[in-house]
Amino acid sequence: MEQDMDSLTVMTGVGVAGYAALILAYVARVGLGLSSGEIRGLAIIAAVLIALAIAIDFLGKRLSNVE
């Protein structure tokens, strides 16, 4: 099955993700009173967890197809 993704969908997704990141940064800074270092550390931890989940999903599909 072939999946096509047009450029408008990609640009919309990137724009929404950027806007959500700005809102989360504002809430973390002003609402929760976190410093830049604390926000950076939490962002790195979140990115590692997301990358780990993607890698597990990708490798799980790869390893299940090995005969």
Residue pairs with C-beta under 8 A, 6 or more apart in sequence:
25 39
28 34
28 39
28 42
29 36
29 39
34 42
